[in-house]
Amino acid sequence: MLSKVKNLVSNNQAMAALALLKEDADDQWEEAIILLQSSQVQLSNEKTQQLISSEEAQRRQNQINAGILTLLGHIEQQERSSEDITEQLKGQFWKPELQQVTQNDIDKSVSINHSNITIGNNTDVVIGSGNKIFKSLGRWQFWAIIMVLLVIGGTLFYGGKRLFAQQENTTVSLTSIQNELAKLASAKGENFTQQIPELKEKISAGVNALNNDNYDEAIQQLEEVAKSAKLATVYQALEDAYLKKGDVKQAYKMRQQALRINPAAYAERSLKELKGKTINLLAPENGGSMKAASDPKMAAIADQNLGKLYTGSNNWIVFSFKDEQEAELHSFDYYVPSSNKYHIESFDLLVSNDSPTDNFTSIGTFQLENVYLSDQPFQHFTFEPVKARYIKFQINAKSTTGVYMYEIRLWGKLE
């Protein structure tokens, strides 16, 4: 597999190389692969919109190709942990624009055919068209340049896996799944139609099990359906089952499958749909948005991602809710995937009804446990219900150099 990936890179097919690598490599390398895919998509978009010169595009394509080969080398040698390599690649490739790249963008992307990188059987490495950037490098020179690029990258960090809101109405209805199944049947024809009765039975059993909190049974039935019928609504129901079971990583994968099939599966919902229901008020599909922050990168902690963000040790961020409506708030979640000396120690929650910058009053200070809890990876904090239009999240940490941040969720009802 790794030799095929190298050949694809040599033939100017970076996206195809990354897709093959993502399919066959261990899960521990997925975050690094997604980062490189997002960088390639962003480069393609900037070239299409003519936002960068051809020379700059060539330079960045060379960087991405080199990043793929660097990752391949570490996968082959297994000398360093995947986390170390991912962090190094983030230092080289991460920039805020990558937050806008979705899995659907990656899936639709085509290979970039305007650059070339070849590693010969002997010692030469040729990058570019032969008359740009470098003509020929010794292999040791090539890897030396790559290491320099990795070292001089920034320390901005962000990780790539999408997360989601756990709310009263996340379970997809039986009717919506059956409607989607009917559309698929009409598209696939008579042979598929013969499977419909059995699929409907499994869908009904899976949804009923989910509604009765029998998550293992729901997962078993719905995964059987997914083998024959790739329906976004089925994967949404599986996401909900895994999330309520506490397996947030598997739930993420189900969400990604749903988005691949239907990019609008998690489109922002109307105020009428949301009012009066307990929801994650910070989720983008529920209308949550950043209004002010000491570091704008902190918006990533509420963007439905499981990955980590590196930021200053005493930063803060203010969010509003759907259409800046007032909401009644009652609890808060913070994701802790493992013990780590760079975790925050505690956080303050403050609310305001006036503006994103003035007249905040404290809800309280909340202490985190620096440990992964298998039954509750999102540590849950409750407080007396309070009505507000804005919430401020202020972190507290012993570290003076910076901290890792993870996903947050705020539970309440829109008024």
C-alpha positions as a Markdown table, in Angstrom:
| # | Residue | x | y | z |
|---|---|---|---|---|
| 1 | Met | 0.0 | 0.0 | 0.0 |
| 2 | Leu | 2.7 | 2.5 | 0.9 |
| 3 | Ser | 4.5 | 2.0 | -2.4 |
| 4 | Lys | 1.2 | 2.7 | -4.2 |
| 5 | Val | 0.9 | 5.9 | -2.2 |
| 6 | Lys | 4.4 | 7.0 | -3.2 |
| 7 | Asn | 3.7 | 6.3 | -6.8 |
| 8 | Leu | 0.5 | 8.4 | -6.7 |
| 9 | Val | 2.4 | 11.3 | -5.2 |
| 10 | Ser | 5.1 | 11.0 | -7.9 |
| 11 | Asn | 2.3 | 11.1 | -10.5 |
| 12 | Asn | 0.8 | 14.4 | -9.2 |
| 13 | Gln | -2.1 | 12.7 | -7.4 |
| 14 | Ala | -1.8 | 14.0 | -3.9 |
| 15 | Met | -5.5 | 13.6 | -3.0 |
| 16 | Ala | -5.7 | 10.1 | -4.4 |
| 17 | Ala | -2.6 | 9.2 | -2.4 |
| 18 | Leu | -4.1 | 10.6 | 0.8 |
| 19 | Ala | -7.4 | 8.8 | 0.2 |
| 20 | Leu | -5.6 | 5.5 | -0.2 |
| 21 | Leu | -3.5 | 6.2 | 2.9 |
| 22 | Lys | -6.6 | 7.1 | 5.0 |
| 23 | Glu | -8.3 | 3.9 | 3.9 |
| 24 | Asp | -5.5 | 1.5 | 4.7 |
| 25 | Ala | -3.5 | 3.2 | 7.5 |
| 26 | Asp | -4.2 | 2.6 | 11.2 |
| 27 | Asp | -6.7 | 5.0 | 12.8 |
| 28 | Gln | -3.9 | 6.7 | 14.8 |
| 29 | Trp | -2.7 | 8.4 | 11.7 |
| 30 | Glu | -6.2 | 9.7 | 10.6 |
| 31 | Glu | -5.8 | 13.2 | 12.1 |
| 32 | Ala | -2.5 | 13.8 | 10.3 |
| 33 | Ile | -4.0 | 12.6 | 7.0 |
| 34 | Ile | -7.1 | 14.8 | 7.3 |
| 35 | Leu | -4.8 | 17.8 | 8.0 |
| 36 | Leu | -2.9 | 17.2 | 4.7 |
| 37 | Gln | -6.2 | 16.6 | 2.8 |
| 38 | Ser | -7.6 | 19.9 | 4.1 |
| 39 | Ser | -4.4 | 21.7 | 3.2 |
| 40 | Gln | -4.6 | 20.2 | -0.4 |
| 41 | Val | -8.2 | 21.3 | -0.7 |
| 42 | Gln | -7.5 | 24.8 | 0.5 |
| 43 | Leu | -4.6 | 25.1 | -1.9 |
| 44 | Ser | -6.8 | 24.0 | -4.8 |
| 45 | Asn | -9.5 | 26.5 | -3.8 |
| 46 | Glu | -7.0 | 29.4 | -3.7 |
| 47 | Lys | -5.5 | 28.4 | -7.1 |
| 48 | Thr | -9.0 | 28.2 | -8.6 |
| 49 | Gln | -9.9 | 31.7 | -7.3 |
| 50 | Gln | -6.5 | 33.0 | -8.4 |
| 51 | Leu | -5.7 | 34.2 | -4.9 |
| 52 | Ile | -2.0 | 33.1 | -5.1 |
| 53 | Ser | 0.7 | 33.2 | -7.7 |
| 54 | Ser | 1.7 | 30.1 | -9.6 |
| 55 | Glu | 5.1 | 30.2 | -7.8 |
| 56 | Glu | 3.5 | 30.2 | -4.4 |
| 57 | Ala | 1.1 | 27.5 | -5.4 |
| 58 | Gln | 4.1 | 25.4 | -6.6 |
| 59 | Arg | 5.9 | 26.0 | -3.3 |
| 60 | Arg | 2.9 | 24.9 | -1.2 |
| 61 | Gln | 2.2 | 21.9 | -3.4 |
| 62 | Asn | 5.8 | 20.8 | -2.9 |
| 63 | Gln | 5.3 | 21.2 | 0.9 |
| 64 | Ile | 2.2 | 19.1 | 0.9 |
| 65 | Asn | 3.8 | 16.4 | -1.2 |
| 66 | Ala | 6.8 | 16.4 | 1.1 |
| 67 | Gly | 4.5 | 16.2 | 4.1 |
| 68 | Ile | 2.9 | 13.1 | 2.6 |
| 69 | Leu | 6.2 | 11.4 | 2.1 |
| 70 | Thr | 7.3 | 12.5 | 5.6 |
| 71 | Leu | 4.2 | 10.9 | 7.1 |
| 72 | Leu | 4.8 | 7.7 | 5.0 |
| 73 | Gly | 8.3 | 7.4 | 6.3 |
| 74 | His | 7.1 | 7.6 | 9.9 |
| 75 | Ile | 4.3 | 5.1 | 9.3 |
| 76 | Glu | 6.9 | 2.7 | 7.8 |
| 77 | Gln | 9.5 | 3.1 | 10.5 |
| 78 | Gln | 7.2 | 3.5 | 13.6 |
| 79 | Glu | 10.0 | 5.3 | 15.4 |
| 80 | Arg | 7.9 | 8.1 | 16.8 |
| 81 | Ser | 4.3 | 8.3 | 18.1 |
| 82 | Ser | 1.5 | 9.4 | 15.8 |
| 83 | Glu | 0.7 | 12.2 | 18.2 |
| 84 | Asp | 4.2 | 13.7 | 17.9 |
| 85 | Ile | 4.2 | 13.5 | 14.1 |
| 86 | Thr | 0.7 | 15.0 | 13.9 |
| 87 | Glu | 1.7 | 17.9 | 16.1 |
| 88 | Gln | 4.8 | 18.5 | 13.9 |
| 89 | Leu | 2.6 | 18.5 | 10.8 |
| 90 | Lys | 0.2 | 20.9 | 12.4 |
| 91 | Gly | 3.0 | 23.3 | 13.1 |
| 92 | Gln | 3.8 | 23.3 | 9.4 |
| 93 | Phe | 0.4 | 23.2 | 7.8 |
| 94 | Trp | -2.3 | 24.4 | 10.2 |
| 95 | Lys | -3.9 | 27.8 | 9.5 |
| 96 | Pro | -7.4 | 29.1 | 10.4 |
| 97 | Glu | -8.7 | 28.8 | 6.8 |
| 98 | Leu | -8.6 | 25.0 | 7.2 |
| 99 | Gln | -11.6 | 25.2 | 9.6 |
| 100 | Gln | -13.8 | 25.9 | 6.6 |
| 101 | Val | -12.8 | 22.7 | 4.8 |
| 102 | Thr | -15.4 | 20.0 | 5.3 |
| 103 | Gln | -15.2 | 16.3 | 4.7 |
| 104 | Asn | -17.5 | 16.8 | 1.7 |
| 105 | Asp | -14.9 | 19.2 | 0.2 |
| 106 | Ile | -12.3 | 16.6 | 0.6 |
| 107 | Asp | -14.4 | 13.9 | -0.9 |
| 108 | Lys | -15.2 | 16.0 | -4.0 |
| 109 | Ser | -11.7 | 17.2 | -4.5 |
| 110 | Val | -9.7 | 16.0 | -7.4 |
| 111 | Ser | -5.9 | 15.5 | -7.7 |
| 112 | Ile | -3.8 | 18.5 | -8.3 |
| 113 | Asn | -1.8 | 18.1 | -11.6 |
| 114 | His | 0.3 | 21.2 | -11.6 |
| 115 | Ser | 3.3 | 19.9 | -9.5 |
| 116 | Asn | 5.6 | 17.0 | -9.5 |
| 117 | Ile | 7.8 | 15.2 | -7.0 |
| 118 | Thr | 9.8 | 12.2 | -7.7 |
| 119 | Ile | 12.1 | 10.1 | -5.6 |
| 120 | Gly | 14.3 | 8.0 | -7.8 |
| 121 | Asn | 15.8 | 4.6 | -7.2 |
| 122 | Asn | 19.1 | 6.1 | -6.4 |
| 123 | Thr | 19.7 | 9.4 | -4.5 |
| 124 | Asp | 18.0 | 12.2 | -6.4 |
| 125 | Val | 14.8 | 13.9 | -5.4 |
| 126 | Val | 13.2 | 16.2 | -8.0 |
| 127 | Ile | 10.6 | 18.6 | -6.9 |
| 128 | Gly | 8.5 | 20.8 | -9.1 |
| 129 | Ser | 8.6 | 21.0 | -12.9 |
| 130 | Gly | 12.4 | 20.9 | -13.1 |
| 131 | Asn | 12.9 | 24.7 | -13.4 |
| 132 | Lys | 11.0 | 25.9 | -10.2 |
| 133 | Ile | 12.0 | 25.8 | -6.6 |
| 134 | Phe | 14.5 | 23.0 | -6.7 |
| 135 | Lys | 16.0 | 21.1 | -9.7 |
| 136 | Ser | 17.6 | 18.3 | -8.0 |
| 137 | Leu | 18.4 | 17.5 | -4.4 |
| 138 | Gly | 20.3 | 14.7 | -2.7 |
| 139 | Arg | 18.1 | 12.6 | -0.6 |
| 140 | Trp | 19.7 | 13.7 | 2.6 |
| 141 | Gln | 19.2 | 17.4 | 1.6 |
| 142 | Phe | 15.6 | 16.8 | 0.8 |
| 143 | Trp | 14.8 | 15.3 | 4.2 |
| 144 | Ala | 16.9 | 18.1 | 5.9 |
| 145 | Ile | 14.7 | 20.7 | 4.2 |
| 146 | Ile | 11.5 | 18.8 | 5.3 |
| 147 | Met | 12.7 | 18.8 | 8.9 |
| 148 | Val | 13.5 | 22.5 | 8.8 |
| 149 | Leu | 10.0 | 23.2 | 7.5 |
| 150 | Leu | 8.5 | 21.1 | 10.3 |
| 151 | Val | 10.5 | 22.9 | 13.0 |
| 152 | Ile | 9.8 | 26.5 | 11.8 |
| 153 | Gly | 6.0 | 25.9 | 11.6 |
| 154 | Gly | 4.0 | 27.6 | 14.3 |
| 155 | Thr | 2.6 | 25.9 | 17.4 |
| 156 | Leu | -1.0 | 26.5 | 16.4 |
| 157 | Phe | -2.9 | 23.4 | 16.8 |
| 158 | Tyr | -6.2 | 22.0 | 15.8 |
| 159 | Gly | -7.4 | 18.5 | 15.3 |
| 160 | Gly | -9.9 | 17.3 | 12.8 |
| 161 | Lys | -12.7 | 15.1 | 13.7 |
| 162 | Arg | -16.2 | 16.3 | 13.8 |
| 163 | Leu | -18.4 | 16.2 | 17.0 |
| 164 | Phe | -22.1 | 16.8 | 17.4 |
| 165 | Ala | -24.8 | 17.9 | 19.8 |
| 166 | Gln | -26.5 | 15.4 | 22.2 |
| 167 | Gln | -30.0 | 16.8 | 22.4 |
| 168 | Glu | -33.6 | 15.6 | 23.0 |
| 169 | Asn | -34.4 | 15.4 | 19.3 |
| 170 | Thr | -31.2 | 14.0 | 17.7 |
| 171 | Thr | -32.8 | 10.6 | 17.1 |
| 172 | Val | -33.9 | 10.5 | 13.5 |
| 173 | Ser | -37.5 | 9.5 | 13.1 |
| 174 | Leu | -38.6 | 6.2 | 11.7 |
| 175 | Thr | -40.6 | 8.0 | 9.0 |
| 176 | Ser | -37.6 | 10.0 | 7.8 |
| 177 | Ile | -35.4 | 6.9 | 7.4 |
| 178 | Gln | -38.2 | 5.1 | 5.5 |
| 179 | Asn | -38.7 | 8.0 | 3.2 |
| 180 | Glu | -35.0 | 8.1 | 2.4 |
| 181 | Leu | -35.1 | 4.3 | 1.8 |
| 182 | Ala | -38.1 | 4.7 | -0.6 |
| 183 | Lys | -36.1 | 7.3 | -2.7 |
| 184 | Leu | -33.1 | 4.9 | -2.8 |
| 185 | Ala | -35.3 | 2.0 | -3.9 |
| 186 | Ser | -36.7 | 4.0 | -6.8 |
| 187 | Ala | -33.2 | 4.9 | -7.9 |
| 188 | Lys | -31.7 | 1.4 | -7.6 |
| 189 | Gly | -34.5 | -0.6 | -9.3 |
| 190 | Glu | -36.2 | -3.9 | -9.0 |
| 191 | Asn | -33.3 | -6.0 | -7.5 |
| 192 | Phe | -32.9 | -3.7 | -4.6 |
| 193 | Thr | -36.7 | -3.4 | -4.1 |
| 194 | Gln | -36.7 | -7.1 | -3.1 |
| 195 | Gln | -34.7 | -6.3 | 0.0 |
| 196 | Ile | -37.0 | -3.5 | 1.2 |
| 197 | Pro | -39.3 | -5.6 | 3.5 |
| 198 | Glu | -36.3 | -7.0 | 5.4 |
| 199 | Leu | -34.6 | -3.6 | 5.6 |
| 200 | Lys | -37.8 | -1.9 | 6.9 |
| 201 | Glu | -38.0 | -4.5 | 9.6 |
| 202 | Lys | -34.4 | -3.9 | 10.7 |
| 203 | Ile | -34.9 | -0.1 | 10.6 |
| 204 | Ser | -38.0 | -0.4 | 12.7 |
| 205 | Ala | -36.2 | -2.7 | 15.2 |
| 206 | Gly | -33.2 | -0.3 | 15.4 |
| 207 | Val | -35.2 | 2.9 | 15.9 |
| 208 | Asn | -37.4 | 1.2 | 18.5 |
| 209 | Ala | -34.3 | 0.0 | 20.4 |
| 210 | Leu | -32.8 | 3.4 | 20.2 |
| 211 | Asn | -35.9 | 5.0 | 21.6 |
| 212 | Asn | -35.9 | 2.5 | 24.4 |
| 213 | Asp | -32.3 | 3.2 | 25.3 |
| 214 | Asn | -31.2 | -0.3 | 24.1 |
| 215 | Tyr | -28.1 | 1.1 | 22.3 |
| 216 | Asp | -26.3 | -2.2 | 21.5 |
| 217 | Glu | -29.4 | -3.6 | 19.8 |
| 218 | Ala | -30.0 | -0.3 | 17.9 |
| 219 | Ile | -26.4 | -0.4 | 16.6 |
| 220 | Gln | -26.6 | -4.0 | 15.6 |
| 221 | Gln | -29.8 | -3.5 | 13.6 |
| 222 | Leu | -28.9 | -0.2 | 12.0 |
| 223 | Glu | -25.4 | -1.3 | 11.0 |
| 224 | Glu | -27.0 | -4.3 | 9.2 |
| 225 | Val | -29.2 | -1.8 | 7.3 |
| 226 | Ala | -26.1 | 0.3 | 6.4 |
| 227 | Lys | -24.4 | -2.6 | 4.7 |
| 228 | Ser | -27.1 | -2.7 | 2.0 |
| 229 | Ala | -28.6 | 0.8 | 2.2 |
| 230 | Lys | -26.2 | 3.8 | 2.5 |
| 231 | Leu | -28.7 | 6.3 | 4.0 |
| 232 | Ala | -27.6 | 9.5 | 5.7 |
| 233 | Thr | -30.5 | 9.1 | 8.2 |
| 234 | Val | -29.4 | 5.6 | 9.2 |
| 235 | Tyr | -25.9 | 7.0 | 10.0 |
| 236 | Gln | -27.4 | 9.8 | 11.9 |
| 237 | Ala | -29.3 | 7.3 | 14.0 |
| 238 | Leu | -26.1 | 5.3 | 14.5 |
| 239 | Glu | -24.3 | 8.5 | 15.6 |
| 240 | Asp | -27.0 | 9.1 | 18.2 |
| 241 | Ala | -26.8 | 5.5 | 19.5 |
| 242 | Tyr | -23.0 | 5.6 | 19.8 |
| 243 | Leu | -23.0 | 9.0 | 21.4 |
| 244 | Lys | -25.6 | 8.0 | 24.0 |
| 245 | Lys | -23.6 | 4.8 | 24.6 |
| 246 | Gly | -20.6 | 7.0 | 25.4 |
| 247 | Asp | -18.5 | 6.0 | 22.3 |
| 248 | Val | -17.9 | 9.5 | 21.0 |
| 249 | Lys | -15.1 | 8.5 | 18.5 |
| 250 | Gln | -17.3 | 6.0 | 16.8 |
| 251 | Ala | -20.2 | 8.5 | 16.8 |
| 252 | Tyr | -17.9 | 10.9 | 15.0 |
| 253 | Lys | -17.3 | 8.3 | 12.3 |
| 254 | Met | -21.1 | 7.8 | 11.8 |
| 255 | Arg | -21.6 | 11.6 | 11.5 |
| 256 | Gln | -18.9 | 11.7 | 8.8 |
| 257 | Gln | -20.6 | 8.9 | 6.9 |
| 258 | Ala | -23.9 | 10.9 | 7.0 |
| 259 | Leu | -22.2 | 14.0 | 5.8 |
| 260 | Arg | -20.6 | 12.2 | 2.9 |
| 261 | Ile | -24.0 | 11.0 | 1.7 |
| 262 | Asn | -25.8 | 14.2 | 2.4 |
| 263 | Pro | -23.7 | 17.3 | 3.1 |
| 264 | Ala | -26.9 | 19.1 | 4.3 |
| 265 | Ala | -27.7 | 16.4 | 6.9 |
| 266 | Tyr | -26.8 | 18.8 | 9.7 |
| 267 | Ala | -27.9 | 22.1 | 8.2 |
| 268 | Glu | -28.8 | 24.9 | 10.6 |
| 269 | Arg | -32.3 | 24.5 | 11.8 |
| 270 | Ser | -35.0 | 27.2 | 12.2 |
| 271 | Leu | -35.9 | 28.9 | 15.4 |
| 272 | Lys | -39.3 | 27.3 | 15.3 |
| 273 | Glu | -37.7 | 23.8 | 15.2 |
| 274 | Leu | -35.5 | 24.6 | 18.2 |
| 275 | Lys | -37.6 | 26.5 | 20.6 |
| 276 | Gly | -38.6 | 24.8 | 23.8 |
| 277 | Lys | -36.2 | 21.8 | 23.3 |
| 278 | Thr | -33.1 | 21.0 | 25.3 |
| 279 | Ile | -30.3 | 21.5 | 22.9 |
| 280 | Asn | -26.6 | 22.2 | 22.7 |
| 281 | Leu | -26.9 | 26.0 | 22.3 |
| 282 | Leu | -23.3 | 26.3 | 21.0 |
| 283 | Ala | -23.7 | 23.9 | 18.1 |
| 284 | Pro | -23.5 | 25.6 | 14.7 |
| 285 | Glu | -26.6 | 23.7 | 13.5 |
| 286 | Asn | -28.4 | 25.1 | 16.5 |
| 287 | Gly | -27.3 | 28.7 | 15.7 |
| 288 | Gly | -24.5 | 29.1 | 18.2 |
| 289 | Ser | -21.7 | 31.5 | 17.2 |
| 290 | Met | -18.7 | 33.3 | 18.5 |
| 291 | Lys | -19.2 | 37.0 | 19.3 |
| 292 | Ala | -15.9 | 38.0 | 21.0 |
| 293 | Ala | -12.7 | 36.3 | 22.1 |
| 294 | Ser | -9.2 | 36.9 | 23.3 |
| 295 | Asp | -8.1 | 34.4 | 20.7 |
| 296 | Pro | -10.4 | 33.9 | 17.7 |
| 297 | Lys | -9.0 | 30.3 | 17.3 |
| 298 | Met | -11.1 | 29.4 | 20.4 |
| 299 | Ala | -14.2 | 29.3 | 18.2 |
| 300 | Ala | -13.0 | 25.8 | 17.3 |
| 301 | Ile | -13.9 | 24.4 | 20.8 |
| 302 | Ala | -17.6 | 24.6 | 19.8 |
| 303 | Asp | -17.5 | 23.7 | 16.2 |
| 304 | Gln | -18.5 | 20.0 | 16.6 |
| 305 | Asn | -14.9 | 18.7 | 16.5 |
| 306 | Leu | -13.2 | 16.2 | 18.9 |
| 307 | Gly | -9.7 | 17.5 | 18.1 |
| 308 | Lys | -7.5 | 19.6 | 20.4 |
| 309 | Leu | -6.7 | 23.3 | 20.1 |
| 310 | Tyr | -3.6 | 25.0 | 21.5 |
| 311 | Thr | -4.2 | 28.4 | 23.0 |
| 312 | Gly | -3.0 | 30.8 | 25.7 |
| 313 | Ser | -3.5 | 29.8 | 29.3 |
| 314 | Asn | -5.9 | 32.5 | 30.4 |
| 315 | Asn | -8.0 | 33.1 | 27.3 |
| 316 | Trp | -11.8 | 33.6 | 27.0 |
| 317 | Ile | -14.5 | 33.5 | 24.4 |
| 318 | Val | -18.1 | 34.8 | 24.3 |
| 319 | Phe | -20.9 | 33.0 | 22.4 |
| 320 | Ser | -24.4 | 34.0 | 21.4 |
| 321 | Phe | -27.3 | 31.6 | 20.7 |
| 322 | Lys | -29.7 | 31.3 | 17.7 |
| 323 | Asp | -30.4 | 34.8 | 16.2 |
| 324 | Glu | -29.0 | 36.2 | 19.5 |
| 325 | Gln | -32.2 | 35.0 | 21.2 |
| 326 | Glu | -32.5 | 34.7 | 25.0 |
| 327 | Ala | -32.1 | 31.1 | 26.4 |
| 328 | Glu | -32.5 | 29.4 | 29.7 |
| 329 | Leu | -29.2 | 27.6 | 30.5 |
| 330 | His | -28.8 | 24.8 | 33.0 |
| 331 | Ser | -25.7 | 22.7 | 32.4 |
| 332 | Phe | -22.3 | 22.5 | 30.6 |
| 333 | Asp | -20.0 | 19.8 | 29.2 |
| 334 | Tyr | -16.3 | 19.7 | 28.6 |
| 335 | Tyr | -14.6 | 16.9 | 26.7 |
| 336 | Val | -11.5 | 15.3 | 28.4 |
| 337 | Pro | -10.0 | 12.6 | 26.2 |
| 338 | Ser | -7.1 | 11.7 | 28.5 |
| 339 | Ser | -4.9 | 12.9 | 31.3 |
| 340 | Asn | -2.5 | 15.6 | 30.2 |
| 341 | Lys | -0.3 | 18.2 | 32.0 |
| 342 | Tyr | -1.4 | 20.8 | 29.5 |
| 343 | His | -5.2 | 20.6 | 30.4 |
| 344 | Ile | -6.9 | 23.6 | 31.9 |
| 345 | Glu | -7.5 | 23.4 | 35.6 |
| 346 | Ser | -10.9 | 25.0 | 35.8 |
| 347 | Phe | -13.1 | 27.4 | 34.0 |
| 348 | Asp | -15.5 | 30.3 | 34.8 |
| 349 | Leu | -18.9 | 30.7 | 33.2 |
| 350 | Leu | -20.4 | 34.2 | 33.0 |
| 351 | Val | -23.6 | 35.5 | 31.4 |
| 352 | Ser | -25.0 | 38.8 | 30.0 |
| 353 | Asn | -28.2 | 40.0 | 28.5 |
| 354 | Asp | -26.9 | 43.3 | 27.3 |
| 355 | Ser | -23.9 | 42.8 | 24.9 |
| 356 | Pro | -21.0 | 40.4 | 24.1 |
| 357 | Thr | -18.6 | 42.7 | 26.0 |
| 358 | Asp | -20.4 | 44.2 | 29.0 |
| 359 | Asn | -22.3 | 43.5 | 32.2 |
| 360 | Phe | -21.4 | 39.9 | 32.7 |
| 361 | Thr | -22.3 | 38.1 | 36.0 |
| 362 | Ser | -20.8 | 34.9 | 37.2 |
| 363 | Ile | -22.6 | 31.6 | 37.2 |
| 364 | Gly | -19.6 | 30.0 | 38.9 |
| 365 | Thr | -16.1 | 28.4 | 38.7 |
| 366 | Phe | -16.0 | 24.7 | 37.7 |
| 367 | Gln | -13.1 | 22.3 | 38.4 |
| 368 | Leu | -12.1 | 19.7 | 35.8 |
| 369 | Glu | -10.8 | 16.2 | 36.6 |
| 370 | Asn | -7.6 | 15.6 | 34.7 |
| 371 | Val | -8.6 | 12.1 | 33.7 |
| 372 | Tyr | -10.5 | 10.3 | 31.0 |
| 373 | Leu | -13.8 | 8.9 | 32.3 |
| 374 | Ser | -15.0 | 6.1 | 30.0 |
| 375 | Asp | -18.7 | 6.4 | 31.0 |
| 376 | Gln | -18.6 | 10.2 | 30.7 |
| 377 | Pro | -15.9 | 11.5 | 28.4 |
| 378 | Phe | -17.7 | 14.8 | 28.5 |
| 379 | Gln | -17.5 | 16.0 | 32.1 |
| 380 | His | -20.9 | 17.4 | 33.0 |
| 381 | Phe | -21.5 | 20.4 | 35.2 |
| 382 | Thr | -24.9 | 21.7 | 36.4 |
| 383 | Phe | -26.0 | 25.0 | 37.8 |
| 384 | Glu | -29.1 | 26.8 | 38.8 |
| 385 | Pro | -31.1 | 27.7 | 35.6 |
| 386 | Val | -30.3 | 31.2 | 34.4 |
| 387 | Lys | -31.6 | 33.3 | 31.4 |
| 388 | Ala | -29.1 | 35.0 | 29.1 |
| 389 | Arg | -28.3 | 36.0 | 25.5 |
| 390 | Tyr | -24.5 | 35.6 | 25.8 |
| 391 | Ile | -22.2 | 33.3 | 27.7 |
| 392 | Lys | -18.5 | 33.9 | 28.4 |
| 393 | Phe | -16.2 | 30.9 | 28.9 |
| 394 | Gln | -13.0 | 31.9 | 30.7 |
| 395 | Ile | -10.2 | 29.3 | 31.2 |
| 396 | Asn | -7.9 | 29.0 | 34.2 |
| 397 | Ala | -4.6 | 27.1 | 34.1 |
| 398 | Lys | -1.3 | 26.8 | 36.0 |
| 399 | Ser | 0.7 | 26.7 | 32.7 |
| 400 | Thr | 2.0 | 30.0 | 31.6 |
| 401 | Thr | 3.0 | 28.8 | 28.1 |
| 402 | Gly | -0.3 | 27.6 | 26.9 |
| 403 | Val | -2.9 | 24.8 | 27.2 |
| 404 | Tyr | -4.8 | 22.2 | 25.1 |
| 405 | Met | -8.5 | 22.9 | 24.7 |
| 406 | Tyr | -11.3 | 20.5 | 23.7 |
| 407 | Glu | -14.9 | 20.5 | 22.7 |
| 408 | Ile | -17.5 | 22.3 | 24.9 |
| 409 | Arg | -21.3 | 22.1 | 25.0 |
| 410 | Leu | -23.9 | 24.3 | 26.7 |
| 411 | Trp | -27.4 | 22.8 | 27.4 |
| 412 | Gly | -30.5 | 24.9 | 27.6 |
| 413 | Lys | -33.7 | 25.9 | 25.8 |
| 414 | Leu | -34.3 | 28.9 | 23.5 |
| 415 | Glu | -37.1 | 31.2 | 24.8 |
